[in-house]
Amino acid sequence: MWGSTLYMLERVYEDATERESRGKASTLIKLMVDFHFVFILHLMFKLLGITNTLLHTLQQKDQNIVNAMKFSKIKLQNLRDKGWDAFLHEINMFCNKHSIVVLDMEDQFLISGRSRRARHWVTCYHHHHNEVFLSVIDLLTVEKNNRFSGFSTELLRYISCLDPRDSFSTFDQHSLICLAKLYSDDFSATDLYFLREKLDTYICEMVQTGRHSTFPLVYRLIELALILPVVIASVERDFLQ
């Protein structure tokens, strides 16, 4: 929609009868054909594309939230560590296509401050790579980690071990015991002892419909697992919306 947006602004600038409208259109056109604006726009598009996957996963009850969180974390880290050159090339190609002046990363860039003394010069590379590219990715990573705390992540990882898909392929006895220990009101020390025993044979029995009542302690654990993701996901969705 880049071309369409510019075309609309140019029509406003040429056809508007009010000076204020013409002035705003002129300012927006100058901003859009500036390298720095294009850089920021592409960066936000890239980052929102990564978080969009996590957002949609949180909105689908049948998806593995743990895998989605890992995926978004890996994508962000890969972009930070290995994505700069490809990202900059993509921006340069865009600028060349739309006749926008491409900055030389070795040129000087003036960092504005509240006063003249606060202003200083850095290279275009330092500003765009260190102060924008890395800083924004790090900020998003920190915010995501704050929202998805270590406890929440571990909790979801434990819960994912009860995923019935592929004949309970993610089943892990140790993780499920850890999950039960988090809820001492529901599982006493005696319950935990018997739970370890029951988990050994539960999967074989569970595959046979209607046999869950034979293992009430394991079924109680599954009931908790079915309730918790809904509560957690409803909170985390607010962060990404």
Residue, then its C-alpha position, 0 to 999 in steps of 0.5 A: m500500500w506504499g504507492s497508494t498511500l503516497y498517491m493519496l497524499e500527493r492528491v491531497y497536497e495538489d487538490a486541497t483548498e485549505r493551506e493546513s491540509r496541504g501542509k500536513a500532506s507535504t510533511l507526511i510525504k517528506l517523512m515517508v520518503d525518508f530512510h529513517f522512517v522506512f527503517i522504523l516501519h520495516l522493523m515494526f513490521k518484522l517484529l509484529g510479524i513475529t509476535n503475531t504468531l504468538l497472539h494467534t496461538l493464545q487465541q486458539k485453545d487447541q494450540n501448544i502455547v509453550n511451543a509458540m513461546k519458544f518459537s517467538k523467542i527463537k525468532l527474536q533472538n535470530l533476528r537480533d544475532k543474525g538478521w541485521d545484514a538481511f534486514l538492511h538489504e531488504i530496506n535498501m532494496f525497498c528504498n531503491k525501488h521507491s527512489i528513496v535516498v539510501l544512507d551510507m552507514e559510515d556517514q555521521f548521524l546527529i542525535s538530537g537532545r533537549s539542548r544543543r549541548a546534549r546533541h552529539w554525532v554518531t555513525c549511521y550504523h551505530h544509531h540504526h543498529n545499536e540504538v534502534f534495531l538492537s534496543v527495540i528487540d531487547l525492549l520487546t524481549v524484556e517485556k515478553n519475559n516479564r509477561f511470560s514469567g519463568f513460573s508461567t512458562e514452567l507451568l505451561r510446560y508441565i501442562s503440555c505433558l498431558d497433551p493427548r495428541d499423538s497418543f500422549s507423545t509429550f507425556d513426562q512423569h517427572s514434569l507431571i509430578c512437579l506440576a502436582k507439587l505446585y498444588s499442595d492443597d489438591f495433592s498431599a504427600t500421600d497423594l504424590y506417592f500414589l500418583r507416581e505409581k499411577l502415572d506409570t500405567y495411566i497412559c496405556e489405560m487412558v487411551q481406552t475411552g472411559r477408563h479415566s475413573t480408574f486413576p482419580l489422582v491423575y484425572r484430578l491433575i488433568e482437570l487442573a491442566l484443563i482449567l489453567p491454560v484458559v486463565i493464563a492465556s486470557v491474561e497474556r492475550d492482553f499483552l499482545q493485543 
